[in-house]
């Protein structure tokens, strides 16, 4: 069984503060402590998971590595749930709960943890698909001992601390508390002659290079699963999986919304007034777009089938182009003269040629008249 996400184990968000993580850990640990739940293996496992999650998320460096690489980033740096929790709770559990939990050693053959890798793509690669090589730090089964952790020819022996039971009993005053064996971590076995390559762990750290084929049409948050490319299992268990999660870099021209693309097209005021033809960029190259006369800023033009074909099926989206009329700058003397003449000619035609401007003036005048009327009425009373 693959490891759960540490944030999910504690029930907190990924941006949770250290104080919130500690509070959540206390809550989960108190609820699932073995002395409160004797003979409840599910509670014991949850308690171990909470210990391991808190051990990572309470450490800034470990948490940063976990956020970037998932469980592989902290492999070999946790006590797998058997951490000393006295620093959080003191002796509160031993003093209050007492009792013990039964059961002997457990098989520690487990599936390796799943890994997560964040892959950043350009918009073009996300839309058209691509093949990317990635490098990930992970653990693989030791070839020398084939995952057993022991030298060839030797076998694990019963743990000398717990006698093979996986549990030890500790006396605290009048109370007797049963805990996971600190030497064998509950396995009931210990390696007498550890492998010289992996030093008894059964796996070794390695950086793998993988080729990921990204299908056309992926979007932010889409994941690709690479079966068996996760962390190596323990004691001969199967490896976990690798999940490659997509993120897309902002584009200099286009903004994606689902299957549609949006962009802004600057045009000069002459083409906006008289009409013309523009070259519009698309992901497949430039296309011609006819601009009708008297086009205003904000007008949308839709180019059919120039958007994105979704990975989950359906038709190709459109490209929506929003027109932005540019005001000319760095005018020559002659251009200024011509525009001055145009302004004089337009004076008498303002209402017909600049409807929005005249409408705005009319609203301002109406507001002014209303204010004056109210002031006069107030003065009379």
Secondary structure as GFF3:
##gff-version 3
##sequence-region A 1 381
A	DSSP	alpha_helix	6	10	.	.	.	ID=ss1
A	DSSP	alpha_helix	18	32	.	.	.	ID=ss2
A	DSSP	alpha_helix	41	57	.	.	.	ID=ss3
A	DSSP	alpha_helix	60	69	.	.	.	ID=ss4
A	DSSP	three_ten_helix	71	74	.	.	.	ID=ss5
A	DSSP	alpha_helix	86	89	.	.	.	ID=ss6
A	DSSP	alpha_helix	92	96	.	.	.	ID=ss7
A	DSSP	beta_strand	115	121	.	.	.	ID=ss8
A	DSSP	alpha_helix	123	128	.	.	.	ID=ss9
A	DSSP	beta_strand	130	141	.	.	.	ID=ss10
A	DSSP	beta_strand	157	158	.	.	.	ID=ss11
A	DSSP	beta_strand	167	172	.	.	.	ID=ss12
A	DSSP	beta_strand	175	180	.	.	.	ID=ss13
A	DSSP	beta_strand	189	190	.	.	.	ID=ss14
A	DSSP	beta_strand	203	214	.	.	.	ID=ss15
A	DSSP	beta_strand	223	226	.	.	.	ID=ss16
A	DSSP	beta_strand	242	248	.	.	.	ID=ss17
A	DSSP	beta_strand	255	257	.	.	.	ID=ss18
A	DSSP	beta_strand	260	268	.	.	.	ID=ss19
A	DSSP	alpha_helix	269	274	.	.	.	ID=ss20
A	DSSP	beta_strand	276	282	.	.	.	ID=ss21
A	DSSP	beta_strand	285	291	.	.	.	ID=ss22
A	DSSP	beta_strand	300	303	.	.	.	ID=ss23
A	DSSP	beta_strand	319	326	.	.	.	ID=ss24
A	DSSP	alpha_helix	333	346	.	.	.	ID=ss25
A	DSSP	three_ten_helix	347	349	.	.	.	ID=ss26
A	DSSP	alpha_helix	350	353	.	.	.	ID=ss27
A	DSSP	alpha_helix	355	380	.	.	.	ID=ss28
###
